[in-house]
Amino acid sequence: MVISNGFRFCPSLVPDPATGVAIITNDYLWNMLPVDSAVKTGEVTGEQIWNWMEKELRNVFSKDPAKRFGGWVIRFKGM
């Protein structure tokens, strides 16, 4: 199974209140993408994956914005 982090690694891009324009810089784009992530391998049980996915979904889709944490839902292949 292969897992890749979702996106939202940087702060939200907020428009300037005076102009209504948000400036997208090269620095912002590089902070947004996980280009330097290391590859890791390991062994896990189905129960561990289940519990982890439940936690990830609660973090991303919490009805309470103060409880939202992390990036978008992780992507996986081969499960």
N, C-alpha and C positions, 0 to 999 in steps of 0.2 A: 504494500500500500504506500502511496506517495501522498504527502500532505504539504500544502503551501499556505502560508499566511495570507489572510485577506488584505485589503488595503485600508487605509486611514491611519497611516503612520505619523502624520504630522498634524498640527493644529488646523482647525477649519479655516478656510480662506474667507475673511470677512471684508465686505466692501467698506470703503471710507464713507462715514456718514455724510460728509459734506458733498462728495461727488457722486456717491453711489457706485463707484468703480472699485473693483478689487484688482490689484496688480499681481499678475502671475509671473514670478521670477524663475530663473533657472534653479536657484537655490531651493525654492519651494517645490519644484518638480522633482528634484533629486531627493528631497526629504520624504516625498510621497511614495516613492518606489523602493522596495526592498532589494536593492541591487547588490548589497554586500552580505547577504545572508549566507551562513555556513550550512553545508549539508551535514545532517546528523542521521545516524542509524540507531535502531534499538529494537527491543522486543516488548510488546504490550499484549494484554489480554483484551478480549472483546468487551468485558465489563469496564476496563479502564478507558477504552475508546468511548463507550456509551456515556460514562460519567463525564468525561472531558467535553464531549459534544453537547451534552445537556447544559453544562456550565457556560460554554461558549455562546450557545443560543440565548441563555438568560442574560448574559452580559451585553450582547448586541441588540436584542429586541426588548429589553426591559421597558415597561410602560412608564417607569419613573426615570426621566433623563439623568438624574443624579446617580443612578445605579448602572448606567451604560458604561461599558469599559471595553477597551481593546479595539480591534479593527472590525472589518466586515467578517462575515462567516468564512471560516477557512475553506479552502478548496481541497478535494482529495480525489484520488483515482485508484482503481484496483481493489476496491473493498467489496 
